[in-house]
Amino acid sequence: MAKFMYLYNGPATDMADMTEEQSRGVLKKWELWMGKVGNALLDAGAPTAKGRKDSPMDIRF
């Protein structure tokens, strides 16, 4: 089966800058999404370096 990578590019608020309630809400939304994806999600991943943007021309395989 083919494997795909999901890249999320959007506003990133450092969890340290959120209230406890806000951070729980953000995590809950990701948990719900990952639950819908189910076993098809092989790796939940992690944030990339803060403030870095790559274009397709920057990616080397």
N, C-alpha and C positions, 0 to 999 in steps of 0.2 A: 504494500500500500504506500502511496506517496506521502511524504511528510511535508508540512508547511510551517513557516514561521510567521507568527502574528506580531507585528510591530505596532506599538501604540505611540503616537506622537500627539501630545497635548500638553496643556498646562500642568506643570509639576509643582505641587506644593510640598515642601519638605514636611514629613510627618511631625517633626519637632515643632513646626509652626502651627500645628493644628491642636484644637482642644481634644481631650480624650473622646468626647462624643463624636467629633468630626472624623477622627482617625478610625473609630469603630465603624462608622457609616461607610467610609471608603473601602475598608477591608471587607465589609459585609457584601458590598456590590461586587467586588472581585470574586469572592467566594461563591456567590450566586451564579455568576457567569461561568466560573470554572466548573461548577456543579452541572450546569446545562451541557457543557462540552463533554463531561464525563471521562470515560477511559480513553477518549481520543486525545486528551491532553497528556502529552508525555512528560513535559517539564514546564512548571509554572514560571520559570525564569526569574529575572531580577532587573531592577532599573539599571540603565546604562550610566555612563559617566555624566555627571551633572553639566548641563549647558553645552553638550556636544551635539552637533548635527552633521550627518554624513549624507552625501548625495550618492546615487548609484555609481558615479564615476570614482568615488573614494573607496568603494568596497573591492577588496582583492580576495580571490578564492585560492 
